[in-house]
Each structure stands twice: as C-alpha cells, then as structure tokens.
Amino acid sequence: MGSLNGILGTKLGMTQIFDDQARSIPVTVVKAGPIRVVQIKTIAKDGYNAIQIAYGETTPGKVNKPTAGHYAKAGVAPANHLIEVKVSDPSEFKVGQEIKVEEMFEVGVKADVSGVSKGKGFSGVMKRHNFAGQGASHGNHKKHRAPGSIGACATPSRVFKGMRMAGRMGGEKVTTLNLEVAGVDAERGLLMLNGSVPGPKGSVVFVREAVKAHG
C-alpha cells in the first residue's frame, strides 16, 4: 500500500495447500495485521520520513502512562508491539488509519520475513558451527565432539577474538529472503508464505516486500 512495504504478524505454524495441478505446497501461515498508524514523522518536523505502526491490542493497564498517552493522542487502543517503518511519502497516511494484509500483498509476489530465531541454549561446536568432530575410534577417549586446539602456540600466546567455540545459540534476529506469497485470506487476515519462517509458533514477525527479488 503506497510507500509502506511491511506489516507485523504472528506466526501460526506450517501447513500445506494445493495448486491447480494438485501439487502440494508447504506454507507458513502468518496472522498478518491489521496494523494501525500511531504517529507520522516527516523531514520537516523530525528530519526523516517514517510512520509508527502498532500491532496487537493489550489492556491499558499493561502500558505505562507516557505510552498510554501516546496511543490516546493518536486515538488508537494500546498495542503489544510498536515499530517505526520508513516511508517515502508520509502524506499517504493519517493517524489512526488501519491497514490490512490484503491491501499490501497479493499471490505471487516475493516477501522477506524477519523474526527472532528459536533459542537453542548453550550448544557445542558441532551443532553451533558445523564442526566435523574428532575420530570415533583408535584411541579417542570421550573427545568425539570436542573442538580440538584453539591456541596459537607461544606467538601470540592468546586466543584470537572471534574463535568459533561453544556458546549460546539461537535467539537472534534472522531474515529469510524471497519467500513467495502462496495465498492471502482477506477474511481471516492470513498470509501464506511458501517456505519456512524464523521463530517459534506464536512469535511476532515482520513481513516486507522482497528487496532482492529477481525475475
């Protein structure tokens, strides 16, 4: 819609749909929008063009007074999520406006989806960095999944920064590029994307028009 190219939604999970040739298409279903415009920022007033969009309603008691006042000024119910999206022409929008998924996406277009990946906890080098591991026999004693040497001898007598080692894995922002929109359910506000989307079921994702789509 206009210069806005993204929408917030909730990942519901995966299923399959069938095309006109009865071929199975794996899709991730996202409950996208509706989103509401809370604030409009312009170059003249703020130094850049953008709009604030809210997604997911919450009870007024769960937001602090400054935030509640911010929503009240826009005439919008308090929301769980509030983000800012840059736009080329903020005059296309008005405060309090509601934007639905069918106004932004149609079947066949490509989309990028950003979300927070599933947390894996503290993981070893084989899981975290795809290390091959050590030999499975011939004298190896309970070191099959160990990383091996990490040092560099007397010079420089330290471990280099960035060395791939065990540590916390997942729980990071991930963007999956060029997912095809396989279906749009305007009545229920659902977006069906051909492929997998980062994050667990119930997590919030940001779906935008693909920035590197070809063909």
C-alpha positions in Angstrom: 0.0 0.0 0.0 1.5 3.3 -1.1 5.1 3.6 0.2 4.6 1.2 3.1 6.2 -2.1 2.3 5.9 -4.1 5.6 3.4 -5.5 8.1 3.7 -7.1 11.5 2.1 -10.5 12.1 2.1 -13.6 14.3 3.5 -16.9 13.1 0.8 -19.6 13.5 2.7 -22.6 12.1 3.0 -24.6 8.9 0.6 -26.5 6.7 0.1 -27.3 3.0 -2.1 -26.1 0.3 -2.6 -27.4 -3.2 -2.3 -25.6 -6.6 -4.5 -26.0 -9.6 -2.4 -29.1 -10.7 -2.9 -30.8 -7.3 0.7 -30.3 -6.2 1.4 -29.9 -2.5 2.9 -26.5 -1.5 4.4 -26.3 2.0 3.4 -22.9 3.5 3.9 -21.0 6.8 0.7 -19.3 7.9 1.1 -15.8 9.4 -1.7 -13.8 11.0 -0.7 -10.5 9.5 -2.2 -7.3 10.8 -4.3 -5.3 11.0 -1.8 -2.6 11.9 -2.7 0.9 13.0 -0.8 4.2 12.3 0.1 5.8 15.6 2.4 8.6 14.5 3.7 10.2 11.3 7.2 11.6 11.1 8.3 14.0 8.3 11.6 15.5 7.2 10.3 19.0 8.1 9.5 18.1 11.7 11.7 15.1 12.5 14.4 15.0 9.9 13.2 11.9 8.2 10.0 10.3 6.7 8.5 7.4 8.7 5.4 6.1 10.3 4.9 4.3 13.6 2.6 1.3 13.4 1.0 -0.7 16.2 0.1 -4.4 16.2 -1.8 -6.5 18.7 -4.1 -5.0 21.3 -3.4 -5.1 25.0 -5.2 -3.8 28.1 -4.5 -0.2 29.1 -3.2 -1.3 32.5 -0.2 -3.1 30.9 1.3 0.1 29.4 2.9 2.9 31.4 1.3 6.4 31.4 3.6 8.0 28.8 2.9 5.2 26.4 -0.8 5.2 27.1 -0.8 8.9 26.4 1.0 8.4 23.1 -1.7 5.9 22.0 -4.5 8.1 23.3 -3.3 11.1 21.3 -3.5 9.0 18.2 -6.9 7.6 19.1 -5.5 4.1 18.9 -6.0 1.3 21.5 -2.8 0.3 23.4 -0.9 -2.3 21.5 1.6 -5.1 22.3 4.0 -4.0 19.6 5.0 -0.6 18.2 7.6 -0.2 15.5 8.7 2.5 13.1 8.9 2.0 9.3 10.5 4.4 6.9 8.3 5.6 4.0 8.9 7.7 1.0 5.7 9.8 1.2 4.2 10.1 4.7 1.3 12.3 3.3 -0.3 9.0 2.1 -1.1 8.1 5.7 -3.1 9.5 8.5 -3.0 8.9 12.3 -5.4 6.2 13.4 -5.6 4.6 9.9 -6.0 0.8 9.9 -4.1 -1.2 7.3 -4.9 -4.8 6.4 -2.8 -7.5 4.8 -4.8 -7.7 1.6 -4.0 -4.1 0.9 -0.3 -4.9 0.8 0.3 -8.4 -0.5 -1.1 -10.5 -3.3 -0.4 -14.0 -4.5 2.8 -14.5 -6.5 4.8 -11.6 -5.0 8.0 -12.2 -3.1 8.4 -11.3 0.6 11.2 -11.1 3.2 10.4 -12.2 6.8 12.3 -11.1 9.9 11.9 -12.7 13.3 13.8 -13.9 16.3 15.0 -17.5 15.8 14.4 -20.3 18.3 16.8 -20.3 21.2 18.9 -23.5 21.4 20.6 -22.7 24.7 24.3 -23.5 25.2 25.5 -25.5 22.2 28.7 -27.2 21.3 30.8 -26.5 18.2 29.3 -29.4 16.1 25.8 -28.1 16.5 26.7 -24.4 16.5 29.4 -24.2 13.8 29.0 -27.5 11.9 32.4 -28.8 13.1 33.1 -32.4 11.9 34.2 -33.7 15.3 37.1 -35.9 16.0 37.8 -39.5 15.2 35.4 -42.1 16.5 37.9 -44.7 17.4 41.7 -45.6 17.6 42.5 -44.0 21.0 40.0 -41.2 21.1 38.7 -41.2 24.7 35.4 -39.3 25.2 36.5 -36.4 23.0 34.5 -37.1 19.9 32.6 -33.8 19.9 35.4 -31.6 21.3 36.6 -28.6 19.3 40.3 -29.5 19.4 43.1 -27.0 19.7 42.1 -23.3 20.0 45.5 -21.7 20.7 48.3 -20.4 18.6 51.5 -21.6 20.5 53.9 -19.1 22.1 53.2 -16.5 19.5 50.9 -14.7 20.0 50.2 -16.6 23.3 46.5 -15.9 23.2 43.3 -17.0 21.6 42.1 -14.8 18.7 38.9 -12.9 19.0 36.0 -14.5 17.1 37.3 -18.0 17.5 34.4 -20.4 16.8 33.7 -22.1 20.1 30.8 -23.5 22.1 28.3 -20.9 23.4 24.7 -19.7 23.4 23.0 -20.4 20.1 19.8 -19.0 18.5 17.6 -16.3 19.9 18.9 -13.8 17.3 17.2 -11.7 14.6 17.0 -13.7 11.4 15.7 -12.6 8.0 14.5 -15.2 5.4 14.6 -13.7 1.9 12.4 -14.2 -1.2 9.5 -16.3 0.1 6.7 -16.4 -2.4 3.2 -15.4 -1.2 1.2 -18.6 -1.9 -2.1 -17.3 -0.6 -3.9 -14.4 1.1 -7.0 -14.9 3.2 -8.6 -11.4 3.5 -11.5 -12.6 5.6 -9.2 -14.0 8.4 -6.2 -11.8 7.8 -3.9 -14.7 6.9 -0.8 -14.7 4.8 0.6 -18.0 3.4 4.3 -18.0 2.5 5.9 -20.8 0.6 8.7 -21.9 2.9 9.9 -21.6 6.5 9.8 -18.5 8.6 12.2 -17.9 11.6 11.0 -18.2 15.1 8.6 -20.5 17.1 4.9 -20.6 16.7 3.2 -17.6 18.3 6.2 -15.3 17.7 5.9 -11.9 16.1 7.4 -11.5 12.6 7.8 -8.5 10.2 6.9 -9.3 6.6 8.0 -6.8 3.9 8.2 -6.7 0.2 11.4 -8.5 -1.0 14.3 -6.2 -1.5 16.4 -8.6 -3.6 13.8 -10.4 -5.6 14.7 -11.3 -9.2 12.6 -12.4 -12.1 
